[in-house]
Amino acid sequence: MEIRQECARIVVTEPLLPLEDIERSLLKTYRKDVWAKFIKAIKNYNLIEPGDKVAVGISGGKDSLLMAKLFQQLHRYSDIPFDVVYLAMDPGFAKINLELLETNCKYLNIPLVIKKSNVFAVAGKIASDNPCYMCARMRRGFLYNAAKELGCNKLALGHHYDDVIETTMLNVLYGGQFKTMVPKIKADNFEEIELIRPLFYIKEKDIIRFTKSSGIQSMNCGCTVVASRTSSKRREIKEMINKLREINKEVDQSIFKAAENVNINAVLGYQYKDKKYDFNEIYKERNELDD
C-alpha cells in the first residue's frame, strides 16, 4: 500500500498494477459488475452502431478512465465496426492535475487528445454564486464542439448508475419534477452529435473498487474556483440514499426502475417536447378513447 500527499490531502492507494493486469481484470475480476453491465447498456440502448465515431470524454476522474479502458476493449473485440478517439479538455487545471491526467493516460495506454480552454476562469466570473452548474454546461458545450471538429457523431460521458438515481431524486425533491438521466440524447445545439452514457448500469462502488485495486490515482473534478462548495445538493442526496439503503437495501433499484415504470394513468401531468399536459386533458383524452 502506498500513501501520497497531494494538494493538502492524504491519498491511500494500492500498488499500481501492470497495465496487462489492469486490462485483464476488466474481463475477469470485474466481468460481472463492470464489463457485462457496460455491454448490456450498449446493447439495450443501441449506444454504438456501425460506422460510429465516438469521442470518449476523459476528465481524469475514476469514471472516465474506466470508461476509456472499456472502450479500448470493446473496440478490440467488438463485431460492430466503429472508431473511437479519447478526448480531454483542460479547463484551466492546476499543473499537478494536468500532469496527473497525462501520466495516467500514458500509463494506461490511452492516446489522449487534449483541448485547452479557460472554462474555470469564465465560469467563476459569470456565475460566482453557482459556478459548478455553469462550468458543467460550458465544459459539455466545449466537448461537443471538439467532438464535431474531430469528425465524431457521438460523445461518451462517464455518468454511472448512482448518477442516474441521484439525478432522479434531485429533480423530485428539489426540482418538483420527475425527470431522470437518460442513456442517450441528441445535443441541443449540436444536432449531429449524440450524447451517450455507457456506464449507465455500473455502480459507483464497483468503479471505486476497480480503481483502488488497480492502484490508479485518479483526479477529482480539478476545480480551481470553489471546490469546497461544489454540488452540495447532490452530496445531500447521496447521503440520503445511503441512509435509505440501511432501511431498504434494494432502494437503488427501486429508484432506477421507477423511471422505467411510469404509469401515465396515475400522474397529474406530463410534458412531451415543449407541450405540457395537465390532469384534465389526460382525463378527457382517456375517457374519449374508452367511449
Secondary structure as the mmCIF struct_conf table of DSSP 4:
data_model
#
loop_
_struct_conf.conf_type_id
_struct_conf.id
_struct_conf.beg_label_comp_id
_struct_conf.beg_label_asym_id
_struct_conf.beg_label_seq_id
_struct_conf.end_label_comp_id
_struct_conf.end_label_asym_id
_struct_conf.end_label_seq_id
STRN STRN1 GLU A 2 GLU A 6
TURN_TY1_P TURN_TY1_P1 CYS A 7 ALA A 8
STRN STRN2 ARG A 9 THR A 13
HELX_LH_PP_P HELX_LH_PP_P1 GLU A 14 PRO A 18
HELX_RH_AL_P HELX_RH_AL_P1 LEU A 19 LEU A 27
TURN_TY1_P TURN_TY1_P2 LYS A 28 TYR A 30
HELX_RH_PI_P HELX_RH_PI_P1 ARG A 31 TRP A 35
HELX_RH_AL_P HELX_RH_AL_P2 ALA A 36 ASN A 44
TURN_TY1_P TURN_TY1_P3 TYR A 45 ASN A 46
BEND BEND1 ILE A 48 ILE A 48
TURN_TY1_P TURN_TY1_P4 PRO A 50 GLY A 51
STRN STRN3 LYS A 53 ILE A 58
BEND BEND2 GLY A 60 GLY A 61
HELX_RH_AL_P HELX_RH_AL_P3 LYS A 62 TYR A 77
BEND BEND3 ASP A 79 ILE A 80
STRN STRN4 ASP A 83 ASP A 90
BEND BEND4 PRO A 91 GLY A 92
HELX_RH_AL_P HELX_RH_AL_P4 LYS A 95 TYR A 107
TURN_TY1_P TURN_TY1_P5 LEU A 108 ASN A 109
STRN STRN5 LEU A 112 LYS A 116
HELX_RH_AL_P HELX_RH_AL_P5 VAL A 119 ILE A 126
TURN_TY1_P TURN_TY1_P6 ALA A 127 ALA A 127
BEND BEND5 SER A 128 ASN A 130
HELX_RH_AL_P HELX_RH_AL_P6 PRO A 131 GLU A 149
TURN_TY1_P TURN_TY1_P7 LEU A 150 GLY A 151
BEND BEND6 ASN A 153 ASN A 153
STRN STRN6 LYS A 154 ALA A 156
HELX_RH_AL_P HELX_RH_AL_P7 TYR A 161 TYR A 174
BEND BEND7 GLY A 175 GLN A 177
BEND BEND8 PRO A 183 PRO A 183
STRN STRN7 LYS A 184 LYS A 186
BEND BEND9 ASP A 188 ASN A 189
TURN_TY1_P TURN_TY1_P8 GLU A 191 GLU A 192
STRN STRN8 GLU A 194 ILE A 196
TURN_TY1_P TURN_TY1_P9 PRO A 198 TYR A 201
HELX_RH_AL_P HELX_RH_AL_P8 GLU A 204 SER A 214
TURN_TY1_P TURN_TY1_P10 GLY A 215 GLY A 215
BEND BEND10 THR A 224 VAL A 225
HELX_RH_3T_P HELX_RH_3T_P1 ALA A 227 ARG A 229
TURN_TY1_P TURN_TY1_P11 THR A 230 SER A 231
HELX_RH_AL_P HELX_RH_AL_P9 SER A 232 ILE A 247
TURN_TY1_P TURN_TY1_P12 LYS A 249 GLU A 250
HELX_RH_AL_P HELX_RH_AL_P10 VAL A 251 ALA A 258
TURN_TY1_P TURN_TY1_P13 ALA A 259 GLU A 260
HELX_RH_3T_P HELX_RH_3T_P2 ILE A 264 ALA A 266
BEND BEND11 LEU A 268 LEU A 268
STRN STRN9 GLY A 269 TYR A 272
TURN_TY1_P TURN_TY1_P14 LYS A 273 ASP A 274
STRN STRN10 LYS A 275 ASP A 278
HELX_RH_AL_P HELX_RH_AL_P11 PHE A 279 ASP A 290
#
